[in-house]
Amino acid sequence: MRNLPIDALRTFVAVCDADSVTIAADHIGLSQPATSLQIKRLEELLETRLFLRIKKRLKPSEAGLKLYPRARTILSLSDEILNEFRQPELQGHVCLGLPSEFATTLLPTILGRFSSSYPNVALEVVCDLSRNLLSVFQQERFDLTLSLHSQSSNRPMGYIKSDQLVWVGSPNHGTQNQKEIPLVLAQDGCIYRQKAISQLNSASRPWRLAHTNPDLSGIQAAIEAGLGVTVLAKSTVPARLIILESEANLPALGSIDICVTTRSSSNNDTATTRLSEYIRHSLL
């Protein structure tokens, strides 16, 4: 007797919502090959094609559109049953500090899944520059801190992975004909700001500061309005913006290190440890 695998249905819904296997994989905490394999197995089980590739985006086929609302109903019922009968094992409060771009693009789904799994754990999320999150005045405030570090030969404490830095712009606005590169950046102290200005100066490329905004949503709005370009970690680029490839004639930026550190007094806190593991697994 054949059964519909819940994990495959959850992956199918995630890909439908994201229009992309890569973005969906980040959201559900799987690798891209594992996500593609789950979709393939579901298509083999149902003996039908669930997606069509249209202009570099995945769109549900007619069969996929028919499956989507039913899959969401099944997942909702599955989650409802689990929440009703399972005894939550964790309680407590966790204060998480992280840069705004991760709060905007990567962690909402991760934190949503964590809160669904452990509803008795209260999460407090604070967004700021990595420099401020790691300052001596803030270190005792956060149980858990996700931070960015300039890449060096010595990996920093709590290292998870390195991420490529990329130039990011709007698909509807170019900068090729401008004498000075218009920059949309966060305030002083932002690692992306430092890297952008440093590399442009090293390449002798004229630039001007077109707009300053403290968080990614404001930066994204300014770029979509055509005010300029910015620098981000590749894994945090919003779906509506594009990575400017080498033909944009902008200097290479290198990479940054992504780290998660735990406050020493929280080392034995099960809720903090579990959230740290959740974030690490999802970012790898």
BELFENRA-V49291 format. One record per residue. N is the residue number from 1. RES is the residue in one small letter. PSI is psi in whole degrees, -180 to 180 (999 if undefined). D_LAST is the distance of its C-alpha to the last C-alpha in Angstrom with 1 decimal. Layout:
N|RES|PSI|D_LAST ; N|RES|PSI|D_LAST
This chain:
1|m|130|35.6 ; 2|r|143|32.5 ; 3|n|149|30.2 ; 4|l|121|27.7 ; 5|p|126|24.2 ; 6|i|-42|22.9 ; 7|d|-39|19.2 ; 8|a|-39|20.3 ; 9|l|-39|22.4 ; 10|r|-39|19.6 ; 11|t|-43|17.6 ; 12|f|-47|20.8 ; 13|v|-41|21.5 ; 14|a|-42|18.2 ; 15|v|-40|18.8 ; 16|c|-45|22.4 ; 17|d|-33|21.5 ; 18|a|-17|19.1 ; 19|d|22|21.2 ; 20|s|132|18.1 ; 21|v|-40|15.8 ; 22|t|-49|13.0 ; 23|i|-42|13.6 ; 24|a|-40|14.0 ; 25|a|-42|10.8 ; 26|d|-40|9.0 ; 27|h|-37|11.8 ; 28|i|2|11.8 ; 29|g|30|8.2 ; 30|l|162|8.7 ; 31|s|161|8.2 ; 32|q|-43|11.2 ; 33|p|-39|13.4 ; 34|a|-38|13.1 ; 35|t|-46|14.1 ; 36|s|-38|16.9 ; 37|l|-39|18.1 ; 38|q|-41|18.6 ; 39|i|-43|20.6 ; 40|k|-44|22.6 ; 41|r|-37|23.5 ; 42|l|-41|24.6 ; 43|e|-39|26.7 ; 44|e|-40|28.2 ; 45|l|-41|29.0 ; 46|l|-9|30.7 ; 47|e|45|32.2 ; 48|t|156|31.5 ; 49|r|130|29.4 ; 50|l|-17|27.3 ; 51|f|151|26.1 ; 52|l|141|27.8 ; 53|r|117|26.4 ; 54|i|115|28.4 ; 55|k|53|28.1 ; 56|k|11|24.4 ; 57|r|147|23.6 ; 58|l|127|23.4 ; 59|k|142|26.3 ; 60|p|139|27.4 ; 61|s|-178|30.4 ; 62|e|-42|33.5 ; 63|a|-38|32.3 ; 64|g|-40|28.9 ; 65|l|-34|30.8 ; 66|k|-35|32.9 ; 67|l|-34|30.1 ; 68|y|-55|28.0 ; 69|p|-33|30.3 ; 70|r|-39|30.9 ; 71|a|-42|27.2 ; 72|r|-38|26.7 ; 73|t|-44|29.8 ; 74|i|-45|28.5 ; 75|l|-41|25.2 ; 76|s|-43|27.1 ; 77|l|-39|29.6 ; 78|s|-46|26.9 ; 79|d|-38|25.3 ; 80|e|-44|28.8 ; 81|i|-45|29.9 ; 82|l|-45|26.9 ; 83|n|-31|27.4 ; 84|e|-39|31.1 ; 85|f|-23|31.2 ; 86|r|136|28.2 ; 87|q|115|28.9 ; 88|p|133|26.2 ; 89|e|-15|25.2 ; 90|l|144|24.1 ; 91|q|162|26.1 ; 92|g|-164|26.1 ; 93|h|133|24.9 ; 94|v|126|21.7 ; 95|c|119|21.9 ; 96|l|127|18.7 ; 97|g|135|18.9 ; 98|l|157|16.7 ; 99|p|151|17.5 ; 100|s|-32|19.1 ; 101|e|-30|17.0 ; 102|f|-36|14.0 ; 103|a|-31|16.6 ; 104|t|-41|18.0 ; 105|t|-30|15.3 ; 106|l|-43|12.1 ; 107|l|-16|13.0 ; 108|p|-44|16.4 ; 109|t|-41|15.1 ; 110|i|-49|12.7 ; 111|l|-33|15.6 ; 112|g|-42|18.0 ; 113|r|-38|16.6 ; 114|f|-46|16.6 ; 115|s|-35|20.1 ; 116|s|-37|21.2 ; 117|s|-33|20.2 ; 118|y|73|21.7 ; 119|p|-16|24.4 ; 120|n|5|26.3 ; 121|v|119|23.7 ; 122|a|125|24.7 ; 123|l|128|21.9 ; 124|e|120|23.1 ; 125|v|127|21.0 ; 126|v|128|22.3 ; 127|c|135|21.3 ; 128|d|175|22.4 ; 129|l|148|21.8 ; 130|s|-39|19.6 ; 131|r|-42|23.0 ; 132|n|-39|24.6 ; 133|l|-33|21.9 ; 134|l|3|22.1 ; 135|s|155|25.9 ; 136|v|-25|28.1 ; 137|f|-20|29.6 ; 138|q|-16|26.4 ; 139|q|-37|24.7 ; 140|e|-5|26.6 ; 141|r|-37|26.0 ; 142|f|132|22.3 ; 143|d|-33|21.0 ; 144|l|137|17.4 ; 145|t|127|16.5 ; 146|l|124|13.5 ; 147|s|161|14.9 ; 148|l|143|14.9 ; 149|h|143|16.7 ; 150|s|138|18.5 ; 151|q|138|17.2 ; 152|s|177|19.5 ; 153|s|-26|20.3 ; 154|n|117|19.5 ; 155|r|137|16.0 ; 156|p|167|16.4 ; 157|m|138|16.2 ; 158|g|15|13.1 ; 159|y|132|10.9 ; 160|i|-56|7.1 ; 161|k|168|6.9 ; 162|s|148|9.7 ; 163|d|138|10.4 ; 164|q|138|13.7 ; 165|l|138|16.6 ; 166|v|153|18.8 ; 167|w|138|22.2 ; 168|v|136|22.4 ; 169|g|-170|25.6 ; 170|s|141|27.4 ; 171|p|-14|28.3 ; 172|n|-3|31.8 ; 173|h|133|32.6 ; 174|g|165|32.7 ; 175|t|8|33.4 ; 176|q|-35|34.9 ; 177|n|7|38.4 ; 178|q|137|38.0 ; 179|k|-35|39.3 ; 180|e|138|36.8 ; 181|i|116|33.1 ; 182|p|126|32.9 ; 183|l|136|29.9 ; 184|v|111|28.4 ; 185|l|164|26.7 ; 186|a|-178|26.0 ; 187|q|174|28.5 ; 188|d|141|29.0 ; 189|g|-14|26.3 ; 190|c|131|23.4 ; 191|i|-34|21.2 ; 192|y|-41|21.2 ; 193|r|-48|25.0 ; 194|q|-43|25.6 ; 195|k|-44|23.6 ; 196|a|-50|25.4 ; 197|i|-42|28.8 ; 198|s|-47|28.5 ; 199|q|-36|27.5 ; 200|l|-41|30.2 ; 201|n|-41|32.7 ; 202|s|-33|31.9 ; 203|a|3|32.4 ; 204|s|39|35.6 ; 205|r|121|34.5 ; 206|p|144|36.4 ; 207|w|163|34.5 ; 208|r|148|35.4 ; 209|l|109|33.6 ; 210|a|-30|34.2 ; 211|h|139|32.4 ; 212|t|132|30.7 ; 213|n|140|28.7 ; 214|p|-15|26.6 ; 215|d|165|23.9 ; 216|l|-35|22.0 ; 217|s|-39|24.2 ; 218|g|-39|27.2 ; 219|i|-43|25.8 ; 220|q|-44|24.9 ; 221|a|-40|28.5 ; 222|a|-40|30.1 ; 223|i|-43|28.3 ; 224|e|-27|29.3 ; 225|a|-3|32.8 ; 226|g|19|32.9 ; 227|l|-21|33.1 ; 228|g|-159|30.7 ; 229|v|167|27.3 ; 230|t|-177|24.4 ; 231|v|135|21.3 ; 232|l|163|17.7 ; 233|a|140|14.1 ; 234|k|-37|13.5 ; 235|s|-9|10.8 ; 236|t|8|13.5 ; 237|v|123|16.5 ; 238|p|152|18.6 ; 239|a|-31|19.8 ; 240|r|-5|23.3 ; 241|l|168|22.8 ; 242|i|152|22.4 ; 243|i|128|21.0 ; 244|l|114|24.1 ; 245|e|-178|24.1 ; 246|s|-25|26.1 ; 247|e|-13|29.4 ; 248|a|-7|29.3 ; 249|n|41|30.3 ; 250|l|149|28.1 ; 251|p|152|26.9 ; 252|a|151|23.5 ; 253|l|-15|21.3 ; 254|g|-151|18.9 ; 255|s|168|15.5 ; 256|i|161|14.4 ; 257|d|136|12.3 ; 258|i|129|10.2 ; 259|c|151|11.3 ; 260|v|121|12.0 ; 261|t|150|15.4 ; 262|t|137|17.8 ; 263|r|137|21.6 ; 264|s|-37|23.5 ; 265|s|-6|25.7 ; 266|s|4|22.9 ; 267|n|-32|21.5 ; 268|n|9|23.4 ; 269|d|113|22.8 ; 270|t|-40|21.2 ; 271|a|-43|20.3 ; 272|t|-44|18.5 ; 273|t|-43|16.7 ; 274|r|-41|15.6 ; 275|l|-39|14.4 ; 276|s|-44|12.4 ; 277|e|-39|10.7 ; 278|y|-47|10.3 ; 279|i|-45|8.7 ; 280|r|-48|6.2 ; 281|h|-38|5.5 ; 282|s|-30|5.7 ; 283|l|-21|3.8 ; 284|l|999|0.0
